Each structure stands twice: as structure tokens, then as C-alpha cells.
């Protein structure tokens, strides 16, 4: 169950082929922009999750005071 769908079955050869296909589809100039966008998305997601955790902690402390 620790494997993510099919990702655990990929070998080095398959990863290289996928990388070449991505390079051909997006080109060398678009890949850094794509990775930057993905990084910003992940950062926003983590910030959102942290904000929810903070809200839950605040609610818990308010309930304890009552």
C-alpha cells in the first residue's frame, strides 16, 4: 500500500523516457517556468493547510476556556 499507484514500478529507463518526452513537449525554456509554477502551487497549498491547522488550534483553545 506504500506505493503510489504505478510510480513504484518505474525504473530508470522509464523515467529517462518520460523526461525526454516532457522536454520535447514543453521545450527547454518552458520547463523552469513550469517548475516555478508548481513550486508556488505547493507553497500556497502548504500555507493553506497551516492556516487551517492554526484555525483548529484557536478553536480548541476557545473551547477549553468555556
MOPAC internal coordinates of N, CA, C and O (Angstrom, degrees):
PM7 1SCF
backbone

  N    0.0000 0     0.00 0     0.00 0    0    0    0
  C    1.4382 1     0.00 0     0.00 0    1    0    0
  C    1.5265 1   111.29 1     0.00 0    2    1    0
  O    1.2310 1   119.71 1   167.41 1    3    2    1
  N    1.3237 1   118.17 1   -12.59 1    3    2    1
  C    1.4604 1   121.02 1  -179.07 1    5    3    2
  C    1.5165 1   112.87 1   -73.57 1    6    5    3
  O    1.2310 1   120.00 1   164.23 1    7    6    5
  N    1.3386 1   117.61 1   -15.77 1    7    6    5
  C    1.4493 1   120.25 1  -178.96 1    9    7    6
  C    1.5214 1   110.01 1   -81.37 1   10    9    7
  O    1.2310 1   120.86 1   -39.08 1   11   10    9
  N    1.3173 1   115.96 1   140.92 1   11   10    9
  C    1.4490 1   121.17 1   177.50 1   13   11   10
  C    1.5251 1   108.59 1   -90.24 1   14   13   11
  O    1.2310 1   120.34 1   -75.89 1   15   14   13
  N    1.2875 1   116.96 1   104.11 1   15   14   13
  C    1.4538 1   125.43 1  -179.18 1   17   15   14
  C    1.5270 1   110.90 1    44.20 1   18   17   15
  O    1.2310 1   119.94 1    76.16 1   19   18   17
  N    1.3281 1   117.71 1  -103.84 1   19   18   17
  C    1.4570 1   120.32 1  -177.16 1   21   19   18
  C    1.5205 1   112.60 1  -109.29 1   22   21   19
  O    1.2310 1   119.46 1   178.93 1   23   22   21
  N    1.3122 1   118.64 1    -1.07 1   23   22   21
  C    1.4577 1   121.82 1  -172.52 1   25   23   22
  C    1.5279 1   111.58 1   -64.20 1   26   25   23
  O    1.2310 1   119.70 1   147.62 1   27   26   25
  N    1.3058 1   118.18 1   -32.38 1   27   26   25
  C    1.4508 1   121.49 1  -178.91 1   29   27   26
  C    1.5138 1   113.48 1   -67.73 1   30   29   27
  O    1.2310 1   120.07 1   162.47 1   31   30   29
  N    1.3276 1   117.47 1   -17.53 1   31   30   29
  C    1.4544 1   121.21 1  -177.65 1   33   31   30
  C    1.5241 1   113.51 1   -95.76 1   34   33   31
  O    1.2310 1   119.58 1  -177.39 1   35   34   33
  N    1.3289 1   118.41 1     2.61 1   35   34   33
  C    1.4574 1   120.97 1  -178.92 1   37   35   34
  C    1.5202 1   110.27 1   -81.57 1   38   37   35
  O    1.2310 1   121.31 1   -46.72 1   39   38   37
  N    1.3127 1   115.10 1   133.28 1   39   38   37
  C    1.4531 1   120.58 1   175.67 1   41   39   38
  C    1.5168 1   110.59 1  -100.48 1   42   41   39
  O    1.2310 1   120.77 1     2.82 1   43   42   41
  N    1.3102 1   116.13 1  -177.18 1   43   42   41
  C    1.4625 1   121.29 1  -178.68 1   45   43   42
  C    1.5172 1   111.40 1   -62.95 1   46   45   43
  O    1.2310 1   120.38 1   137.92 1   47   46   45
  N    1.3089 1   116.88 1   -42.08 1   47   46   45
  C    1.4687 1   120.72 1  -179.33 1   49   47   46
  C    1.5073 1   112.20 1   -61.22 1   50   49   47
  O    1.2310 1   120.49 1   136.17 1   51   50   49
  N    1.3264 1   116.68 1   -43.83 1   51   50   49
  C    1.4566 1   120.20 1   179.72 1   53   51   50
  C    1.5189 1   111.83 1   -65.44 1   54   53   51
  O    1.2310 1   120.65 1   140.91 1   55   54   53
  N    1.3217 1   116.36 1   -39.09 1   55   54   53
  C    1.4704 1   120.13 1   179.57 1   57   55   54
  C    1.5272 1   110.13 1   -65.17 1   58   57   55
  O    1.2310 1   120.04 1   140.18 1   59   58   57
  N    1.3298 1   117.54 1   -39.82 1   59   58   57
  C    1.4690 1   121.21 1   178.62 1   61   59   58
  C    1.5191 1   110.30 1   -64.71 1   62   61   59
  O    1.2310 1   119.97 1   137.73 1   63   62   61
  N    1.3260 1   117.66 1   -42.27 1   63   62   61
  C    1.4654 1   121.06 1   179.05 1   65   63   62
  C    1.5261 1   110.28 1   -63.20 1   66   65   63
  O    1.2310 1   120.16 1   136.78 1   67   66   65
  N    1.3192 1   117.30 1   -43.22 1   67   66   65
  C    1.4638 1   120.93 1   178.20 1   69   67   66
  C    1.5227 1   110.52 1   -62.47 1   70   69   67
  O    1.2310 1   120.16 1   138.11 1   71   70   69
  N    1.3244 1   117.31 1   -41.89 1   71   70   69
  C    1.4673 1   121.11 1   179.27 1   73   71   70
  C    1.5252 1   111.09 1   -62.66 1   74   73   71
  O    1.2310 1   120.15 1   139.42 1   75   74   73
  N    1.3223 1   117.32 1   -40.58 1   75   74   73
  C    1.4719 1   121.08 1   178.49 1   77   75   74
  C    1.5212 1   110.51 1   -65.10 1   78   77   75
  O    1.2310 1   120.32 1   138.07 1   79   78   77
  N    1.3308 1   117.00 1   -41.93 1   79   78   77
  C    1.4641 1   120.34 1   179.35 1   81   79   78
  C    1.5271 1   110.20 1   -64.00 1   82   81   79
  O    1.2310 1   119.97 1   136.86 1   83   82   81
  N    1.3312 1   117.67 1   -43.14 1   83   82   81
  C    1.4655 1   120.95 1   177.84 1   85   83   82
  C    1.5169 1   110.16 1   -62.34 1   86   85   83
  O    1.2310 1   120.01 1   138.58 1   87   86   85
  N    1.3200 1   117.59 1   -41.42 1   87   86   85
  C    1.4649 1   121.24 1   178.66 1   89   87   86
  C    1.5231 1   110.74 1   -62.40 1   90   89   87
  O    1.2310 1   120.24 1   138.84 1   91   90   89
  N    1.3258 1   117.16 1   -41.16 1   91   90   89
  C    1.4604 1   120.15 1   179.06 1   93   91   90
  C    1.5258 1   111.96 1   -68.77 1   94   93   91
  O    1.2310 1   120.23 1   142.10 1   95   94   93
  N    1.3211 1   117.17 1   -37.90 1   95   94   93
  C    1.4623 1   120.32 1  -177.78 1   97   95   94
  C    1.5271 1   112.22 1   -71.92 1   98   97   95
  O    1.2310 1   119.89 1   135.54 1   99   98   97
  N    1.3164 1   117.81 1   -44.46 1   99   98   97
  C    1.4529 1   121.16 1  -173.30 1  101   99   98
  C    1.5205 1   113.46 1   -99.37 1  102  101   99
  O    1.2310 1   119.39 1   157.70 1  103  102  101
  N    1.3063 1   118.76 1   -22.30 1  103  102  101
  C    1.4494 1   120.67 1  -177.54 1  105  103  102
  C    1.5201 1   111.72 1    81.70 1  106  105  103
  O    1.2310 1   120.85 1   -19.93 1  107  106  105
  N    1.2953 1   115.97 1   160.07 1  107  106  105
  C    1.4645 1   121.58 1  -176.60 1  109  107  106
  C    1.5106 1   114.09 1   -66.18 1  110  109  107
  O    1.2310 1   120.07 1   151.00 1  111  110  109
  N    1.3463 1   117.47 1   -29.00 1  111  110  109
  C    1.4613 1   119.96 1  -176.97 1  113  111  110
  C    1.5200 1   112.37 1   -81.24 1  114  113  111
  O    1.2310 1   119.89 1   152.05 1  115  114  113
  N    1.3073 1   117.82 1   -27.95 1  115  114  113
  C    1.4667 1   120.82 1  -176.21 1  117  115  114
  C    1.5235 1   112.92 1   -83.03 1  118  117  115
  O    1.2310 1   119.57 1   155.10 1  119  118  117
  N    1.3139 1   118.43 1   -24.90 1  119  118  117
  C    1.4662 1   120.99 1  -175.53 1  121  119  118
  C    1.5329 1   112.23 1   -62.08 1  122  121  119
  O    1.2310 1   118.95 1   134.00 1  123  122  121
  N    1.3528 1   119.61 1   -46.00 1  123  122  121
  C    1.4817 1   117.54 1   177.17 1  125  123  122
  C    1.5226 1   112.89 1   -61.08 1  126  125  123
  O    1.2310 1   120.43 1   142.82 1  127  126  125
  N    1.3384 1   116.77 1   -37.18 1  127  126  125
  C    1.4605 1   119.81 1   178.07 1  129  127  126
  C    1.5262 1   110.15 1   -66.07 1  130  129  127
  O    1.2310 1   120.54 1   140.12 1  131  130  129
  N    1.3125 1   116.58 1   -39.88 1  131  130  129
  C    1.4573 1   121.68 1   178.81 1  133  131  130
  C    1.5274 1   110.52 1   -63.35 1  134  133  131
  O    1.2310 1   120.24 1   134.30 1  135  134  133
  N    1.3210 1   117.14 1   -45.70 1  135  134  133
  C    1.4642 1   121.27 1   179.60 1  137  135  134
  C    1.5302 1   110.91 1   -65.48 1  138  137  135
  O    1.2310 1   120.31 1   143.10 1  139  138  137
  N    1.3228 1   117.01 1   -36.90 1  139  138  137
  C    1.4611 1   120.94 1   178.01 1  141  139  138
  C    1.5225 1   109.85 1   -63.89 1  142  141  139
  O    1.2310 1   120.40 1   136.98 1  143  142  141
  N    1.3153 1   116.85 1   -43.02 1  143  142  141
  C    1.4606 1   120.97 1   177.76 1  145  143  142
  C    1.5166 1   112.19 1   -63.33 1  146  145  143
  O    1.2310 1   120.72 1   138.38 1  147  146  145
  N    1.3321 1   116.22 1   -41.62 1  147  146  145
  C    1.4643 1   120.32 1   178.06 1  149  147  146
  C    1.5254 1   109.87 1   -64.07 1  150  149  147
  O    1.2310 1   120.39 1   138.32 1  151  150  149
  N    1.3313 1   116.86 1   -41.68 1  151  150  149
  C    1.4661 1   120.84 1   178.89 1  153  151  150
  C    1.5189 1   112.12 1   -61.67 1  154  153  151
  O    1.2310 1   120.63 1   137.98 1  155  154  153
  N    1.3411 1   116.40 1   -42.02 1  155  154  153
  C    1.4682 1   119.89 1   178.03 1  157  155  154
  C    1.5209 1   110.50 1   -64.72 1  158  157  155
  O    1.2310 1   120.68 1   140.45 1  159  158  157
  N    1.3273 1   116.30 1   -39.55 1  159  158  157
  C    1.4598 1   119.88 1   178.68 1  161  159  158
  C    1.5142 1   112.17 1   -63.12 1  162  161  159
  O    1.2310 1   120.42 1   136.99 1  163  162  161
  N    1.3205 1   116.80 1   -43.01 1  163  162  161
  C    1.4645 1   121.07 1   178.83 1  165  163  162
  C    1.5217 1   110.29 1   -64.92 1  166  165  163
  O    1.2310 1   120.56 1   139.08 1  167  166  165
  N    1.3349 1   116.53 1   -40.92 1  167  166  165
  C    1.4727 1   120.07 1   179.24 1  169  167  166
  C    1.5255 1   110.48 1   -63.56 1  170  169  167
  O    1.2310 1   120.31 1   136.48 1  171  170  169
  N    1.3361 1   117.01 1   -43.52 1  171  170  169
  C    1.4619 1   119.84 1   178.60 1  173  171  170
  C    1.5213 1   111.07 1   -63.30 1  174  173  171
  O    1.2310 1   120.28 1   141.03 1  175  174  173
  N    1.3201 1   117.06 1   -38.97 1  175  174  173
  C    1.4592 1   121.23 1   178.70 1  177  175  174
  C    1.5192 1   110.72 1   -63.34 1  178  177  175
  O    1.2310 1   120.51 1   134.35 1  179  178  177
  N    1.3383 1   116.64 1   -45.65 1  179  178  177
  C    1.4669 1   120.24 1   179.31 1  181  179  178
  C    1.5246 1   111.09 1   -63.66 1  182  181  179
  O    1.2310 1   120.37 1   139.95 1  183  182  181
  N    1.3371 1   116.91 1   -40.05 1  183  182  181
  C    1.4683 1   119.93 1   177.78 1  185  183  182
  C    1.5200 1   110.72 1   -63.35 1  186  185  183
  O    1.2310 1   120.33 1   140.27 1  187  186  185
  N    1.3343 1   116.98 1   -39.73 1  187  186  185
  C    1.4540 1   120.67 1   178.16 1  189  187  186
  C    1.5137 1   112.17 1   -64.52 1  190  189  187
  O    1.2310 1   120.63 1   137.86 1  191  190  189
  N    1.3216 1   116.41 1   -42.14 1  191  190  189
  C    1.4691 1   120.38 1   178.72 1  193  191  190
  C    1.5188 1   109.79 1   -65.05 1  194  193  191
  O    1.2310 1   120.40 1   138.67 1  195  194  193
  N    1.3348 1   116.84 1   -41.33 1  195  194  193
  C    1.4643 1   119.99 1   178.93 1  197  195  194
  C    1.5214 1   110.82 1   -63.83 1  198  197  195
  O    1.2310 1   120.49 1   141.21 1  199  198  197
  N    1.3346 1   116.68 1   -38.79 1  199  198  197
  C    1.4596 1   120.39 1   177.83 1  201  199  198
  C    1.5202 1   111.43 1   -63.30 1  202  201  199
  O    1.2310 1   120.31 1   139.64 1  203  202  201
  N    1.3299 1   117.01 1   -40.36 1  203  202  201
  C    1.4632 1   120.24 1   177.04 1  205  203  202
  C    1.5212 1   111.33 1   -64.83 1  206  205  203
  O    1.2310 1   120.71 1   138.53 1  207  206  205
  N    1.3341 1   116.25 1   -41.47 1  207  206  205
  C    1.4709 1   119.57 1   178.43 1  209  207  206
  C    1.5266 1   110.45 1   -62.45 1  210  209  207
  O    1.2310 1   120.48 1   139.18 1  211  210  209
  N    1.3318 1   116.69 1   -40.82 1  211  210  209
  C    1.4676 1   120.12 1   178.21 1  213  211  210
  C    1.5230 1   110.97 1   -63.47 1  214  213  211
  O    1.2310 1   120.48 1   138.40 1  215  214  213
  N    1.3446 1   116.69 1   -41.60 1  215  214  213
  C    1.4641 1   120.17 1   178.05 1  217  215  214
  C    1.5246 1   111.35 1   -62.44 1  218  217  215
  O    1.2310 1   120.53 1   139.74 1  219  218  217
  N    1.3237 1   116.58 1   -40.26 1  219  218  217
  C    1.4657 1   120.35 1   179.09 1  221  219  218
  C    1.5234 1   110.31 1   -64.66 1  222  221  219
  O    1.2310 1   120.29 1   138.79 1  223  222  221
  N    1.3404 1   117.05 1   -41.21 1  223  222  221
  C    1.4653 1   120.08 1   178.84 1  225  223  222
  C    1.5188 1   110.97 1   -64.14 1  226  225  223
  O    1.2310 1   120.03 1   140.09 1  227  226  225
  N    1.3404 1   117.55 1   -39.91 1  227  226  225
  C    1.4639 1   121.18 1   179.40 1  229  227  226
  C    1.5217 1   109.22 1   -64.49 1  230  229  227
  O    1.2310 1   120.13 1   137.01 1  231  230  229
  N    1.3366 1   117.36 1   -42.99 1  231  230  229
  C    1.4641 1   120.48 1   178.36 1  233  231  230
  C    1.5243 1   111.16 1   -61.93 1  234  233  231
  O    1.2310 1   120.36 1   139.14 1  235  234  233
  N    1.3273 1   116.91 1   -40.86 1  235  234  233
  C    1.4606 1   120.52 1   179.23 1  237  235  234
  C    1.5241 1   111.53 1   -63.42 1  238  237  235
  O    1.2310 1   120.12 1   138.00 1  239  238  237
  N    1.3237 1   117.37 1   -42.00 1  239  238  237
  C    1.4677 1   119.85 1  -179.04 1  241  239  238
  C    1.5345 1   110.22 1   -69.16 1  242  241  239
  O    1.2310 1   120.12 1   145.85 1  243  242  241
  N    1.3389 1   117.37 1   -34.15 1  243  242  241
  C    1.4632 1   119.73 1   177.68 1  245  243  242
  C    1.5233 1   110.25 1   -68.03 1  246  245  243
  O    1.2310 1   120.07 1   142.30 1  247  246  245
  N    1.3227 1   117.48 1   -37.70 1  247  246  245
  C    1.4743 1   121.14 1   179.01 1  249  247  246
  C    1.5236 1   111.38 1   -68.43 1  250  249  247
  O    1.2310 1   120.12 1   146.29 1  251  250  249
  N    1.3288 1   117.37 1   -33.71 1  251  250  249
  C    1.4591 1   120.87 1   179.12 1  253  251  250
  C    1.5268 1   111.08 1   -69.45 1  254  253  251
  O    1.2310 1   119.82 1   148.30 1  255  254  253
  N    1.3279 1   117.95 1   -31.70 1  255  254  253
  C    1.4616 1   122.25 1  -179.62 1  257  255  254
  C    1.5283 1   111.27 1   -70.78 1  258  257  255
  O    1.2310 1   120.51 1   151.37 1  259  258  257
  N    1.3304 1   116.63 1   -28.63 1  259  258  257
  C    1.4748 1   120.55 1  -176.77 1  261  259  258
  C    1.4698 1   113.00 1   -76.13 1  262  261  259
  O    1.2310 1   120.10 1   180.00 1  263  262  261

